[in-house]
Amino acid sequence: MSLTPPRRYWLTGASNGIGAALAEEILKTGAHLAVSSRSLAPLKALSQRYPEQVLVVAGDLTNSQQVREIGEQIAKQWGSLDTMILNAGTCEYVDANQLDSSIIEHIVRTNLLASSYCIEAARPLLRAGTAPHLVGMASSVTYLPLPRAESYGDSKAGLRHLFESLRIDLAQKNIKMTVVSPGFTDTPLDINVPMHLDWSADKAARYLFDMLKHRPLELPLPELLMPVLWPLPQKPDQTGLEIDKSMERNNPPIED
């Protein structure tokens, strides 16, 4: 009697937050997991806890050559890939009074271009995999423009369009596509804004992994949408914004 081989995943942004928690959920099932991040130490620690399951493929995903080499490494080790989870990304807020286009360039490169490099590397591996599934991390910020989120919102809107277009093209190759739209969790972010967070990264990862088994087209994480919208990230000199109301400019801003 033949045994079903363990499912093979590639997860980016696996060193902290939802990514690190999601890696644990995947590995608990006995699956094999390739993990990517710029931070090598957390990936090595993970591989020591799961020595027969983890393939460390660390690197700078904004470097297309490094991503190609990661794809080649996965191909050499496994020959195929069953699930690709594009979780890596970053956030940096913009001061519109001193607009620095280099911030937008950095965020778009990190969130959008890096994901496109990973998709390019993963696509032939997925085509050779079993019931292939591509999972892309968008954001609930794409539903509504937010103050100071010009760079982050631009990159995530671009990602959503990339994912939705890929869904059509990849369907012909029997590769399923799921777009995930989380809000904020308790992942450490250097954004210095007040947030009321009901979900930990562990709770979000458990819910996400459980729901991905059903391969939905869209997966918003409940209770994570409103924390990103209400209360909105605000500072004393920022524009106030209220749900279902037009944007008003006040000083001080409107209280929630």
C-alpha positions in Angstrom: 0.0 0.0 0.0 1.5 3.3 -1.1 1.5 6.2 1.3 0.5 9.8 0.2 3.7 11.9 0.2 3.7 14.9 2.4 2.5 18.2 0.9 5.2 20.6 -0.1 4.9 24.3 0.8 7.0 27.4 0.1 6.3 30.2 2.6 7.8 33.7 2.4 8.1 36.0 5.3 8.4 33.1 7.7 10.5 34.7 10.4 7.9 36.6 12.4 4.2 37.5 12.8 1.6 35.5 10.9 4.3 33.9 8.7 6.1 32.3 11.7 2.9 31.2 13.2 1.7 29.8 9.9 4.9 27.9 9.5 4.2 26.1 12.8 0.6 25.2 11.7 1.9 23.8 8.4 4.6 21.7 10.0 2.3 20.3 12.7 0.6 18.4 9.8 3.8 16.7 8.8 4.1 18.7 5.6 7.4 19.7 4.1 8.1 23.5 4.2 10.5 25.7 2.4 10.9 28.9 4.4 12.2 32.3 3.1 13.1 35.5 4.9 16.0 37.9 5.1 16.4 36.9 8.8 18.3 33.6 8.8 18.3 32.8 12.6 14.6 32.2 13.0 14.6 29.9 10.0 17.5 27.9 11.3 15.8 27.6 14.7 12.7 26.3 12.9 14.7 23.7 11.0 16.3 22.5 14.2 12.8 21.8 15.7 11.6 20.1 12.5 14.8 18.7 11.0 13.2 16.4 8.5 10.6 18.8 7.3 12.1 22.3 6.9 14.1 23.5 3.9 15.8 26.9 4.6 15.9 29.1 1.5 16.7 32.4 3.0 17.5 35.4 0.8 16.5 38.9 -0.3 13.3 38.4 -2.3 13.7 41.9 -3.9 16.7 40.4 -5.7 15.4 38.5 -8.8 18.6 36.5 -9.1 18.4 35.3 -5.5 14.8 34.3 -6.0 15.6 32.3 -9.1 18.3 30.5 -7.1 15.8 29.7 -4.4 13.5 28.3 -7.0 16.3 26.2 -8.4 17.2 25.0 -4.9 13.6 23.9 -4.3 13.5 22.2 -7.7 16.7 20.3 -6.9 15.5 19.2 -3.5 11.9 18.4 -4.2 11.3 18.6 -8.0 7.9 20.2 -7.5 5.8 22.4 -5.2 2.2 22.0 -4.0 1.4 25.3 -2.3 3.1 28.7 -2.5 2.2 31.2 0.2 3.3 34.8 -0.6 3.4 36.3 2.9 6.5 38.5 2.8 6.0 42.2 2.9 6.7 45.4 4.8 4.9 48.6 5.7 6.2 52.2 6.0 4.0 55.2 6.4 4.3 58.4 4.3 4.4 62.0 5.5 2.5 63.8 2.6 4.0 67.1 3.7 7.5 65.8 3.0 6.8 63.2 0.4 9.7 60.9 -0.2 9.2 58.9 -3.3 12.0 56.5 -2.3 9.7 55.1 0.4 7.1 54.3 -2.2 9.8 52.8 -4.5 11.1 50.6 -1.6 7.6 49.4 -0.5 6.5 48.6 -4.1 9.7 46.7 -4.7 9.4 44.8 -1.4 5.7 44.0 -1.6 4.8 43.8 -5.3 8.0 43.1 -7.3 9.3 40.6 -4.9 6.0 38.7 -5.0 6.2 38.7 -8.8 9.7 37.2 -8.7 8.5 34.5 -6.4 5.6 33.7 -8.6 7.9 33.4 -11.6 10.1 30.9 -9.7 7.2 29.0 -8.2 5.0 28.6 -11.3 6.8 25.7 -13.0 7.2 23.9 -9.7 3.4 24.3 -9.0 2.6 23.0 -12.4 4.5 19.8 -11.5 2.8 19.6 -8.0 -0.3 17.9 -6.7 -3.5 20.0 -6.5 -1.4 23.2 -6.8 -2.5 26.2 -4.8 -1.1 29.8 -4.9 -1.9 32.0 -1.9 -1.3 35.7 -2.0 -1.4 38.1 0.9 -3.1 41.3 -0.1 -4.6 43.7 2.5 -7.9 45.1 3.7 -6.3 48.5 3.1 -7.2 48.1 -0.6 -10.9 48.4 0.3 -10.5 52.0 1.4 -7.8 54.7 1.0 -6.2 55.5 4.4 -4.1 58.4 5.6 -0.3 58.0 5.4 -0.8 54.6 3.6 0.1 55.9 0.1 3.1 53.6 -0.3 1.6 50.5 1.4 -1.8 50.9 -0.2 -0.2 51.3 -3.7 1.8 48.1 -3.3 -1.1 46.1 -2.0 -3.5 47.4 -4.6 -1.0 46.3 -7.3 -0.7 42.9 -5.6 -4.5 42.4 -5.6 -4.7 43.2 -9.3 -1.8 40.8 -10.0 -3.4 38.1 -8.0 -6.9 38.5 -9.5 -5.4 38.5 -13.0 -3.3 35.5 -12.3 -6.4 33.7 -11.0 -7.8 33.8 -14.6 -4.5 32.7 -16.3 -3.6 30.0 -13.8 -7.0 28.4 -13.9 -6.0 27.0 -17.3 -3.1 25.2 -15.6 -5.4 23.9 -12.8 -3.6 26.1 -10.2 -6.0 27.5 -7.7 -5.5 31.1 -6.4 -6.6 32.4 -3.0 -6.3 36.1 -2.1 -6.0 36.8 1.7 -7.0 40.2 3.1 -5.9 40.6 6.7 -5.8 43.8 8.7 -3.5 44.4 11.7 -2.6 41.7 14.1 -0.1 42.0 17.0 2.8 41.6 14.6 5.5 44.1 15.6 5.4 47.1 13.3 7.3 50.3 13.6 4.4 52.5 12.8 3.7 54.3 16.1 -0.1 54.3 15.9 -2.8 53.3 18.3 -4.5 50.0 17.4 -7.0 47.8 19.2 -6.1 44.3 18.3 -8.4 41.3 19.0 -6.4 38.7 17.1 -2.9 37.4 17.8 -0.7 36.2 15.0 -1.2 32.6 16.3 -5.0 32.9 16.2 -4.9 34.5 12.7 -2.5 31.7 11.4 -4.7 28.9 12.8 -7.8 30.4 11.2 -6.0 31.1 7.9 -4.5 27.6 7.6 -7.9 26.0 8.4 -9.7 28.0 5.8 -7.1 27.6 3.1 -8.0 23.9 3.0 -11.2 24.9 1.3 -9.3 27.0 -1.3 -11.6 30.0 -1.3 -11.2 32.7 -4.0 -11.0 35.4 -1.3 -10.2 35.0 2.3 -10.7 38.1 4.5 -9.8 37.5 8.1 -12.9 38.4 10.2 -12.4 40.9 13.0 -9.1 42.0 11.4 -10.8 44.2 8.9 -12.3 46.7 11.3 -9.1 47.2 13.4 -7.4 48.5 10.3 -10.3 50.9 9.5 -11.6 51.9 12.9 -9.9 53.5 14.7 -7.8 54.5 11.8 -4.0 55.0 12.3 -3.9 58.7 13.3 -1.5 61.2 14.7 -2.3 64.7 16.0 -1.6 66.4 12.7 -3.4 63.9 10.5 -6.7 64.0 8.6 -9.6 62.5 10.4 -11.6 59.8 8.6 -14.9 58.3 9.5 -16.5 55.2 8.0 -19.2 56.0 5.4 -18.5 59.7 5.7 -16.6 61.9 3.3 -13.1 62.9 4.3 -12.9 66.1 6.4 -9.9 68.2 7.3 -9.9 69.2 10.9 -7.3 70.3 13.5 -7.4 68.5 15.8 -8.8 65.4 14.0 -12.2 64.0 14.6 -12.4 61.7 17.6 -13.6 58.2 17.0 
